[in-house]
Amino acid sequence: MLSIYAKFLRETDNKQFFHVYRTLVHLYIEVGREKDAEHLINRFKSIIKPNDAWDSESA
């Protein structure tokens, strides 16, 4: 989980890495770090634009 997070920190605003948010949230919840998962979700919400999620899935 730490290596995923370290790579993620370098690319937090890169649309190609949006799928990493979902992976990290699931991992945080799995290990009982719900507060960290919530912070990550809020960060994602703060940077995403309405069409970004669709664009990243078609890439």
Biopython code that builds the backbone (N, CA, C, O; Angstrom):
import numpy as np
from Bio.PDB.StructureBuilder import StructureBuilder

atoms = [
    (1, "MET", "N", (0.829, -1.179, 0.000)),
    (1, "MET", "CA", (0.000, 0.000, 0.000)),
    (1, "MET", "C", (0.879, 1.250, 0.000)),
    (1, "MET", "O", (0.544, 2.234, -0.658)),
    (2, "LEU", "N", (1.974, 1.227, 0.712)),
    (2, "LEU", "CA", (2.840, 2.404, 0.776)),
    (2, "LEU", "C", (3.472, 2.733, -0.567)),
    (2, "LEU", "O", (3.615, 3.908, -0.904)),
    (3, "SER", "N", (3.852, 1.724, -1.339)),
    (3, "SER", "CA", (4.455, 2.011, -2.643)),
    (3, "SER", "C", (3.429, 2.593, -3.607)),
    (3, "SER", "O", (3.755, 3.474, -4.404)),
    (4, "ILE", "N", (2.196, 2.108, -3.541)),
    (4, "ILE", "CA", (1.131, 2.679, -4.373)),
    (4, "ILE", "C", (0.920, 4.132, -3.983)),
    (4, "ILE", "O", (0.800, 4.999, -4.849)),
    (5, "TYR", "N", (0.874, 4.399, -2.696)),
    (5, "TYR", "CA", (0.643, 5.756, -2.212)),
    (5, "TYR", "C", (1.791, 6.686, -2.609)),
    (5, "TYR", "O", (1.550, 7.828, -3.003)),
    (6, "ALA", "N", (3.019, 6.217, -2.511)),
    (6, "ALA", "CA", (4.178, 7.043, -2.871)),
    (6, "ALA", "C", (4.132, 7.431, -4.347)),
    (6, "ALA", "O", (4.383, 8.586, -4.689)),
    (7, "LYS", "N", (3.817, 6.485, -5.214)),
    (7, "LYS", "CA", (3.695, 6.788, -6.647)),
    (7, "LYS", "C", (2.529, 7.729, -6.888)),
    (7, "LYS", "O", (2.609, 8.643, -7.708)),
    (8, "PHE", "N", (1.468, 7.499, -6.178)),
    (8, "PHE", "CA", (0.264, 8.311, -6.317)),
    (8, "PHE", "C", (0.533, 9.768, -5.953)),
    (8, "PHE", "O", (0.029, 10.672, -6.620)),
    (9, "LEU", "N", (1.311, 10.005, -4.915)),
    (9, "LEU", "CA", (1.595, 11.371, -4.472)),
    (9, "LEU", "C", (2.276, 12.197, -5.555)),
    (9, "LEU", "O", (2.117, 13.417, -5.605)),
    (10, "ARG", "N", (3.030, 11.535, -6.417)),
    (10, "ARG", "CA", (3.708, 12.253, -7.498)),
    (10, "ARG", "C", (2.763, 12.608, -8.633)),
    (10, "ARG", "O", (3.082, 13.469, -9.452)),
    (11, "GLU", "N", (1.612, 11.965, -8.697)),
    (11, "GLU", "CA", (0.704, 12.130, -9.833)),
    (11, "GLU", "C", (-0.731, 12.401, -9.405)),
    (11, "GLU", "O", (-1.652, 12.021, -10.128)),
    (12, "THR", "N", (-0.959, 13.032, -8.279)),
    (12, "THR", "CA", (-2.314, 13.164, -7.742)),
    (12, "THR", "C", (-3.298, 13.852, -8.673)),
    (12, "THR", "O", (-4.493, 13.563, -8.618)),
    (13, "ASP", "N", (-2.831, 14.751, -9.521)),
    (13, "ASP", "CA", (-3.739, 15.478, -10.403)),
    (13, "ASP", "C", (-3.743, 14.942, -11.831)),
    (13, "ASP", "O", (-4.392, 15.525, -12.700)),
    (14, "ASN", "N", (-3.047, 13.866, -12.088)),
    (14, "ASN", "CA", (-2.960, 13.278, -13.418)),
    (14, "ASN", "C", (-4.175, 12.379, -13.652)),
    (14, "ASN", "O", (-4.395, 11.419, -12.914)),
    (15, "LYS", "N", (-4.962, 12.697, -14.686)),
    (15, "LYS", "CA", (-6.189, 11.932, -14.953)),
    (15, "LYS", "C", (-5.920, 10.453, -15.180)),
    (15, "LYS", "O", (-6.789, 9.624, -14.908)),
    (16, "GLN", "N", (-4.745, 10.104, -15.669)),
    (16, "GLN", "CA", (-4.444, 8.700, -15.921)),
    (16, "GLN", "C", (-4.304, 7.899, -14.621)),
    (16, "GLN", "O", (-4.287, 6.669, -14.650)),
    (17, "PHE", "N", (-4.206, 8.580, -13.508)),
    (17, "PHE", "CA", (-4.041, 7.908, -12.220)),
    (17, "PHE", "C", (-5.295, 7.954, -11.360)),
    (17, "PHE", "O", (-5.247, 7.585, -10.187)),
    (18, "PHE", "N", (-6.417, 8.399, -11.920)),
    (18, "PHE", "CA", (-7.645, 8.500, -11.131)),
    (18, "PHE", "C", (-8.070, 7.148, -10.571)),
    (18, "PHE", "O", (-8.658, 7.097, -9.491)),
    (19, "HIS", "N", (-7.791, 6.057, -11.272)),
    (19, "HIS", "CA", (-8.168, 4.730, -10.770)),
    (19, "HIS", "C", (-7.448, 4.391, -9.460)),
    (19, "HIS", "O", (-7.916, 3.550, -8.692)),
    (20, "VAL", "N", (-6.321, 5.040, -9.211)),
    (20, "VAL", "CA", (-5.561, 4.773, -7.992)),
    (20, "VAL", "C", (-6.329, 5.244, -6.757)),
    (20, "VAL", "O", (-6.213, 4.648, -5.685)),
    (21, "TYR", "N", (-7.114, 6.312, -6.909)),
    (21, "TYR", "CA", (-7.938, 6.772, -5.783)),
    (21, "TYR", "C", (-8.818, 5.630, -5.283)),
    (21, "TYR", "O", (-8.873, 5.356, -4.084)),
    (22, "ARG", "N", (-9.499, 4.973, -6.204)),
    (22, "ARG", "CA", (-10.405, 3.881, -5.825)),
    (22, "ARG", "C", (-9.641, 2.757, -5.127)),
    (22, "ARG", "O", (-10.087, 2.238, -4.104)),
    (23, "THR", "N", (-8.498, 2.389, -5.682)),
    (23, "THR", "CA", (-7.699, 1.316, -5.097)),
    (23, "THR", "C", (-7.248, 1.670, -3.685)),
    (23, "THR", "O", (-7.365, 0.859, -2.767)),
    (24, "LEU", "N", (-6.732, 2.887, -3.515)),
    (24, "LEU", "CA", (-6.268, 3.296, -2.192)),
    (24, "LEU", "C", (-7.405, 3.380, -1.182)),
    (24, "LEU", "O", (-7.234, 2.990, -0.027)),
    (25, "VAL", "N", (-8.553, 3.880, -1.599)),
    (25, "VAL", "CA", (-9.701, 3.954, -0.689)),
    (25, "VAL", "C", (-10.074, 2.556, -0.203)),
    (25, "VAL", "O", (-10.305, 2.352, 0.989)),
    (26, "HIS", "N", (-10.133, 1.598, -1.119)),
    (26, "HIS", "CA", (-10.465, 0.218, -0.728)),
    (26, "HIS", "C", (-9.424, -0.341, 0.247)),
    (26, "HIS", "O", (-9.778, -0.990, 1.232)),
    (27, "LEU", "N", (-8.152, -0.089, -0.028)),
    (27, "LEU", "CA", (-7.102, -0.590, 0.858)),
    (27, "LEU", "C", (-7.169, 0.062, 2.236)),
    (27, "LEU", "O", (-7.026, -0.615, 3.254)),
    (28, "TYR", "N", (-7.385, 1.365, 2.269)),
    (28, "TYR", "CA", (-7.501, 2.056, 3.557)),
    (28, "TYR", "C", (-8.659, 1.487, 4.378)),
    (28, "TYR", "O", (-8.512, 1.248, 5.577)),
    (29, "ILE", "N", (-9.787, 1.275, 3.749)),
    (29, "ILE", "CA", (-10.944, 0.726, 4.465)),
    (29, "ILE", "C", (-10.647, -0.690, 4.957)),
    (29, "ILE", "O", (-11.009, -1.064, 6.073)),
    (30, "GLU", "N", (-9.988, -1.461, 4.111)),
    (30, "GLU", "CA", (-9.666, -2.847, 4.463)),
    (30, "GLU", "C", (-8.786, -2.939, 5.716)),
    (30, "GLU", "O", (-8.918, -3.877, 6.503)),
    (31, "VAL", "N", (-7.893, -1.965, 5.896)),
    (31, "VAL", "CA", (-6.997, -2.008, 7.061)),
    (31, "VAL", "C", (-7.481, -1.119, 8.206)),
    (31, "VAL", "O", (-6.744, -0.876, 9.162)),
    (32, "GLY", "N", (-8.719, -0.637, 8.107)),
    (32, "GLY", "CA", (-9.310, 0.113, 9.200)),
    (32, "GLY", "C", (-8.939, 1.585, 9.257)),
    (32, "GLY", "O", (-9.045, 2.212, 10.312)),
    (33, "ARG", "N", (-8.508, 2.138, 8.141)),
    (33, "ARG", "CA", (-8.129, 3.558, 8.113)),
    (33, "ARG", "C", (-9.201, 4.362, 7.377)),
    (33, "ARG", "O", (-8.924, 5.017, 6.372)),
    (34, "GLU", "N", (-10.422, 4.301, 7.892)),
    (34, "GLU", "CA", (-11.558, 4.957, 7.248)),
    (34, "GLU", "C", (-11.376, 6.469, 7.133)),
    (34, "GLU", "O", (-11.799, 7.074, 6.148)),
    (35, "LYS", "N", (-10.753, 7.074, 8.133)),
    (35, "LYS", "CA", (-10.539, 8.528, 8.111)),
    (35, "LYS", "C", (-9.619, 8.911, 6.941)),
    (35, "LYS", "O", (-9.863, 9.905, 6.257)),
    (36, "ASP", "N", (-8.570, 8.123, 6.718)),
    (36, "ASP", "CA", (-7.678, 8.378, 5.586)),
    (36, "ASP", "C", (-8.417, 8.189, 4.263)),
    (36, "ASP", "O", (-8.203, 8.942, 3.313)),
    (37, "ALA", "N", (-9.280, 7.188, 4.206)),
    (37, "ALA", "CA", (-10.082, 6.963, 3.004)),
    (37, "ALA", "C", (-10.982, 8.161, 2.741)),
    (37, "ALA", "O", (-11.129, 8.598, 1.600)),
    (38, "GLU", "N", (-11.579, 8.684, 3.793)),
    (38, "GLU", "CA", (-12.452, 9.852, 3.658)),
    (38, "GLU", "C", (-11.674, 11.067, 3.148)),
    (38, "GLU", "O", (-12.169, 11.807, 2.297)),
    (39, "HIS", "N", (-10.472, 11.274, 3.657)),
    (39, "HIS", "CA", (-9.642, 12.393, 3.199)),
    (39, "HIS", "C", (-9.286, 12.236, 1.719)),
    (39, "HIS", "O", (-9.283, 13.209, 0.966)),
    (40, "LEU", "N", (-8.992, 11.023, 1.321)),
    (40, "LEU", "CA", (-8.652, 10.756, -0.073)),
    (40, "LEU", "C", (-9.844, 11.013, -0.987)),
    (40, "LEU", "O", (-9.688, 11.585, -2.065)),
    (41, "ILE", "N", (-11.022, 10.598, -0.565)),
    (41, "ILE", "CA", (-12.243, 10.848, -1.339)),
    (41, "ILE", "C", (-12.470, 12.347, -1.475)),
    (41, "ILE", "O", (-12.807, 12.824, -2.559)),
    (42, "ASN", "N", (-12.293, 13.082, -0.408)),
    (42, "ASN", "CA", (-12.476, 14.534, -0.461)),
    (42, "ASN", "C", (-11.458, 15.191, -1.381)),
    (42, "ASN", "O", (-11.793, 16.133, -2.100)),
    (43, "ARG", "N", (-10.225, 14.710, -1.369)),
    (43, "ARG", "CA", (-9.210, 15.253, -2.282)),
    (43, "ARG", "C", (-9.611, 14.988, -3.726)),
    (43, "ARG", "O", (-9.502, 15.869, -4.580)),
    (44, "PHE", "N", (-10.071, 13.782, -3.993)),
    (44, "PHE", "CA", (-10.499, 13.435, -5.346)),
    (44, "PHE", "C", (-11.631, 14.352, -5.797)),
    (44, "PHE", "O", (-11.619, 14.853, -6.922)),
    (45, "LYS", "N", (-12.592, 14.568, -4.932)),
    (45, "LYS", "CA", (-13.717, 15.444, -5.262)),
    (45, "LYS", "C", (-13.250, 16.866, -5.547)),
    (45, "LYS", "O", (-13.850, 17.561, -6.366)),
    (46, "SER", "N", (-12.193, 17.302, -4.884)),
    (46, "SER", "CA", (-11.727, 18.678, -5.057)),
    (46, "SER", "C", (-10.997, 18.895, -6.376)),
    (46, "SER", "O", (-10.911, 20.029, -6.847)),
    (47, "ILE", "N", (-10.467, 17.830, -6.985)),
    (47, "ILE", "CA", (-9.719, 18.025, -8.232)),
    (47, "ILE", "C", (-10.455, 17.554, -9.473)),
    (47, "ILE", "O", (-10.102, 17.951, -10.583)),
    (48, "ILE", "N", (-11.477, 16.712, -9.309)),
    (48, "ILE", "CA", (-12.140, 16.143, -10.480)),
    (48, "ILE", "C", (-13.094, 17.157, -11.117)),
    (48, "ILE", "O", (-13.751, 17.947, -10.439)),
    (49, "LYS", "N", (-13.137, 17.099, -12.425)),
    (49, "LYS", "CA", (-14.095, 17.883, -13.190)),
    (49, "LYS", "C", (-15.157, 16.906, -13.675)),
    (49, "LYS", "O", (-14.862, 15.718, -13.808)),
    (50, "PRO", "N", (-16.369, 17.351, -13.943)),
    (50, "PRO", "CA", (-17.464, 16.431, -14.275)),
    (50, "PRO", "C", (-17.154, 15.415, -15.377)),
    (50, "PRO", "O", (-17.590, 14.268, -15.276)),
    (51, "ASN", "N", (-16.433, 15.787, -16.405)),
    (51, "ASN", "CA", (-16.181, 14.866, -17.517)),
    (51, "ASN", "C", (-14.903, 14.058, -17.362)),
    (51, "ASN", "O", (-14.660, 13.158, -18.166)),
    (52, "ASP", "N", (-14.076, 14.342, -16.362)),
    (52, "ASP", "CA", (-12.806, 13.652, -16.205)),
    (52, "ASP", "C", (-12.959, 12.153, -15.984)),
    (52, "ASP", "O", (-12.197, 11.370, -16.551)),
    (53, "ALA", "N", (-13.904, 11.746, -15.193)),
    (53, "ALA", "CA", (-14.077, 10.316, -14.907)),
    (53, "ALA", "C", (-14.373, 9.549, -16.180)),
    (53, "ALA", "O", (-13.854, 8.450, -16.379)),
    (54, "TRP", "N", (-15.193, 10.107, -17.034)),
    (54, "TRP", "CA", (-15.517, 9.429, -18.293)),
    (54, "TRP", "C", (-14.312, 9.413, -19.210)),
    (54, "TRP", "O", (-14.048, 8.403, -19.862)),
    (55, "ASP", "N", (-13.571, 10.519, -19.276)),
    (55, "ASP", "CA", (-12.406, 10.604, -20.145)),
    (55, "ASP", "C", (-11.332, 9.612, -19.739)),
    (55, "ASP", "O", (-10.698, 9.010, -20.606)),
    (56, "SER", "N", (-11.110, 9.425, -18.449)),
    (56, "SER", "CA", (-10.049, 8.534, -17.996)),
    (56, "SER", "C", (-10.382, 7.074, -18.270)),
    (56, "SER", "O", (-9.474, 6.267, -18.471)),
    (57, "GLU", "N", (-11.651, 6.721, -18.284)),
    (57, "GLU", "CA", (-12.022, 5.334, -18.542)),
    (57, "GLU", "C", (-11.897, 4.986, -20.013)),
    (57, "GLU", "O", (-11.676, 3.824, -20.355)),
    (58, "SER", "N", (-12.034, 5.969, -20.887)),
    (58, "SER", "CA", (-11.935, 5.681, -22.312)),
    (58, "SER", "C", (-10.501, 5.761, -22.796)),
    (58, "SER", "O", (-10.225, 5.415, -23.945)),
    (59, "ALA", "N", (-9.570, 6.211, -21.944)),
    (59, "ALA", "CA", (-8.167, 6.355, -22.336)),
    (59, "ALA", "C", (-7.457, 5.030, -22.342)),
    (59, "ALA", "O", (-6.266, 4.970, -22.650)),
]
sb = StructureBuilder()
sb.init_structure("model")
sb.init_model(0)
sb.init_chain("A")
sb.init_seg("    ")
for serial, (resi, resn, name, xyz) in enumerate(atoms, 1):
    if name == "N":
        sb.init_residue(resn, " ", resi, " ")
    sb.init_atom(name, np.array(xyz, "f"), 0.0, 1.0, " ", f" {name:<3s}", serial, name[0])
structure = sb.get_structure()
